[in-house]
Amino acid sequence: MTLANASLPQFPMRVVVRRTGLNASLLRAWERRYGAVEPGRSEGGQRLYSEADIQKLVLLKELVDEGHNISQVAGREMGQLRLLLRQNGRHSARRTHEGATPSTGEVDGGAAAQEDVATRFLEVCVDAAREMDTEVLESQLNRAAMALNPSTLVDRVLVPFLNRVGLLWAEGELGPASEHVASAVIRRFLDWLLGTLSPEGNAPVALVGTPAGHRHEFGALLASVVIAGEGWRVVSLGPDLPASEIARAAARKNAGLVALSALYPREDPHLPGELRGLRRLLQAPVPIVVGGPAAAPFADLLRADGIDFLADLAELRERAREELPHSKAF
């Protein structure tokens, strides 16, 4: 192939996904956030990639498999990427627990295969949290994002990881510093994952946050990722917002869904009134859904006020799919 042909945008995304092993959402993230490649466009606006783009993406995938962060290598020239790979070949004494995880290619073989791989990633991440090894933890989370579909990543890696870290901290096996380090890495990763999954264009808007008096926002961050994965453009409101501010944001952003997380304090006596006030303040019949152990005791009361309590992220995923405007047309 000549140099000119190698630079010619001609391959659609499905070809690039097949040849590189990268899934489409990660490929878009590498382009948008890190400028890994700059695809051309067909007359209809479809992304088109060149042979050179594909070769670079293959090299980047191999480097990420070796433990490099994509942010550090995405902007390098092909020659530099090949040199890094040769250097890695000469100095390939990797951590043994890193070698126990699969490559970044998305795992085939159905739900059972995905869950098996997710379990392996989970154990590696918990070990990294114990050792306060942020580099390994970040690397493994990034690799899990490439190997697993978003729902398996959330349900089988992220949620169990946060539960395990909390349990280990409560039992004294993790010190406060280790717990804080792990939480900081997860927060950065969830922010990145949300950006990766967020749809382009004029997608419907969902607001996600926590109600007044509730400052623990990991539930809201996970909810944001789940909702974005179903095609919503998520606006993260952050923690501890009064009903009046949530309603104002919903009106300004023309939101089609409001999702709130209430983790702590448990059985907050002010929560039902706060959510009831939000229901009254919303100018349109925007669905309000709430999850978390603090809201669970009030589930029936909330439903009577037109607010749906969802028991877990699987229910949230299904509800977000149902409420998506185009899905209601069928």
N, C-alpha and C positions, 0 to 999 in steps of 0.2 A: 504493500500500500504506500502511495506517495505521501509526502508531508502535507500536501494540499488536501488530499482525501482524508487524512487522519484528523484534520481540523474541521472537516465539513459536518455541521449538525445534521444528522440523518436518522438517529435511532430514538424511538419513543421510550418512555419511561419503563414500560413493561419489559423491553429488551434489556435495559440497563439493570433492572432488578434481577432478572434471570442470570445475567452474566457476572454481576458483582456479588450477589448474595445479600445485598442490603435491601431492607424493606423500604417501601415508598415513603413512609413518614420520616424515617431517619435520613433518607436521601434528600428530601426537601429541607430538613433542618440543617443538614451540612451545607446546603447551598445558601439558605436564607441567613443563617446565623454566623457561619464561618467562611462563606465565599469559597468553598472547596472547588466548585466548578461553576461556570456560567453558561448554562444551556441556551441554545437558540430557541426560536419559536416558529411553529408552522403558521401558515396563513390563518388557520383557525384558532391560534393561540396555544396549541399543544407544545409542551416541552420537547425539544429535540437535542440529543447529545451526540458528540463526535466520538470517534474511536479514541482520540487522545483523552477525552473526558473519562471514558470507561477505564482506560489504563490507569489514570490517576486515581480513580475511585477504588480500583482493586488494590493499589499500593497503600492507600490510606486505610482501607479495611485491614490489611495485613499488619500495619503499624499499630492500629488500635487493638488488634488481637494480641500484639506483643506488649501492650500496656501503656502506649502513648495516649495522651489526651488529644482528641481531635482538634481542640482549639490551638494546640501547639504545632500541629503539622499541616493543617488544612491549607495554609497560604504558601507552602513551600513548593519549589519547582520539582519537576519529575526527577532530575538528577540528584537532588538533595534527598528525596524520598528513597530512592534506590540505595544511596549511600547509607542512610539510617538503617535500612533493612540489612545491608551487609554487615554493618557494625553490630546489629543485634544478633546476627548469626554467629559472630565471633565471641560475643559476650552474652550467651543465652542462658546464664544461670538464673533462671526465674524461681520465684517462690513456688514451692510444691503445691500449695493450696490454690494458687492461681491456675496451675496446669490442670486442675480437676474440673474446671469449668469449660463449657463448649465455646466454639468460635462465635463471631458476631453474626454469622449467617442465620437467618430466621429458621427455627427448628421445624422440620416437617414431621409427620407421623401422627397428627391428631392431638386431642386434648391430653391423653395419657402421657405422650412424649413431652408435651409442653410442661405438664405438672412435674414430671421427673426432673427435667432440667431446672425448673424453678426452684425445686427443693435443694438442688446442689448450689445454685446461686445464693439462696437464703442462708445456708450453712456457712458459706465463705464470707458473706457479709457480716454475719454475727461474729465470726472469729475475728474479722478485721475491726469490728467495734470493740471487742475485748482488748485488742492490742492497740487501740487508738490509732490505727493505721489508715489515715484519711486517703492516702494515695491508692491503696488497694481497694478501699470501700468505694471510692468514686469510680475507679476503673471497672470494678465488677458491676456496679449499678449501670454504667454506660453499656457494658457488654450485654447485660440482661435486657436492656431496652432494645437492643438490636436482635437478640435471639428469640424474644418472646413477643406474643401479641399484647397489646396494651391491657386488656382485661386480665390476662394471666399475670402480667407483671404487677399490676396493682393488687389483685386478690391473693396471689400465691407468693409474692416476694415482699412488696412494700408494707402491706398491712401486717403480715406475720412478723416482719422484721421490727416494726415499731412496737408490736405487742411483746416480742421477746426482749427487746432492749428495756422496755418498761418493767417487765417482770424481773430481769436480771438486776436492774437498779434497785427494785423493791427488796430483793433478796440479798442485797449487798455484794453481788458478784461483779457489778459494774459500779465504779465510783461516779460521783457527780460530774467530774471532768469528762470521763468516757461517754456518759450519757449526753452531755452537752455537745461534744464533738460529733457524735453520731447524728444528733438532731440537726446540727448545722449542715452536715453533708446532705442529709435527706431533704432539708428545706431547699438547698441549692438545686438538688437533682429534680425535685418536684417543680420548681420554677422553670427549669430547662425543659422538662417533659411537657409541661403545659404549653410552652412556646412551640414545641415540636408538633403537638397534636392540634393546636389551634388552626381552624380552617381559614383559608384565604377568601377574600371577596366579601360579599354582603351576607354573611351567615347570621342567623337569628342570635340575639344576645341573651345570655343567662347571667344573672347576678349571683355571686356566691360569697358568703361571709359567715360571721357568727353574730347572734343577737346581743343586745346590751347586757353587760355583766358576764359575758363569756369570752375569755381571752385565749383559750387554747384553740389554735387554728389548724392543727394537723388534719383534723377531720374535714375542714373546709378546703384545705389544699388538695387532699385526695379526691374530694367531691369535684373540685374544679377539673382535675385530670380526667375523671370519669365522664363528666358532662362534655368536655371538649372532644373526647374521643368519639362521641356520638354526633358530632357535627355542629355544636354550638360555639359561638364566640363568647368566651367567658370573660367577664369583668370581675376581678377579685376585689372585694370591698375591704378585706382585712377583718380584724376582730373587733368585738365590743362596739357595735354600732346601734344606736337607737332606731326605733321603727320609723321615725320621721325622716332620718337620713337615708335609710334603705328605700323608702317610698319615693323620696326626691330623686335618688339615683335611677330607680326603675323608670320614672317618668322621663328623665333626661335621656336615658339610653334606649327608650322604647323596648324595655325588656320583655321577653316572652316567657321567662321562668325565673323564679327566685328560689334559691336553695340555701338553707342555713344549717349549720352544724352546732349542736349544743352538747359539749362533752362534760364540762364542769363549771360551776358546782352542780352536783346531783340534786334532783328534785327541787330545783330553783322555783320558789313560789311565785316569783315575778314573771317567769317565762310565759305562761299562758296569756296573761294580760298584755305583755309586750307583743306577742304574735297576733293576738286579736286586734290590737291597735294597728298593726301593719296591714292586716286584712282590710280594715276600714279605710286606711289612708291610700291604698293603691287605687288609682283612678280607673283602671281597667281590670277585668277579671283575670288577672295574671295568676297562674298557678303558684302556690307557695308550698314547698316541701321542706321538711325538717327531719334531721336524723341525729342520732347520738343518745347516749344513756341518760343525759339530763332531761331529754324530751320524752323518753319512753313512758314514764309513769303518767304522762298527760295525753297519751295517744288518742284515747276516745274523746276527751274534751276538745282537743285540737281539731279532730275530724268534724266535730259538731260545728266548729267555727269556720269550716271550709279550708282547713290547713291539713295537709296529708303528712302523717308520720311514716317514714320509710325505715324499715328495720336494719337494712344493710346496704352496701354499695351495689350489690346485684339488683336490688329493687330500684335504686336510684338510676342505674344504667338503663333499666327497662323503661322507667318513667321518662327519662330524658329522650329516649328513642321515640316513645309514644307522643311526646309533646312537640317534637320537631315539626315545624309547620308543614313541610312537604309530605311527611308520613301521614298526616291527617287527611290528605286529599285522596287516599286510596281506600 
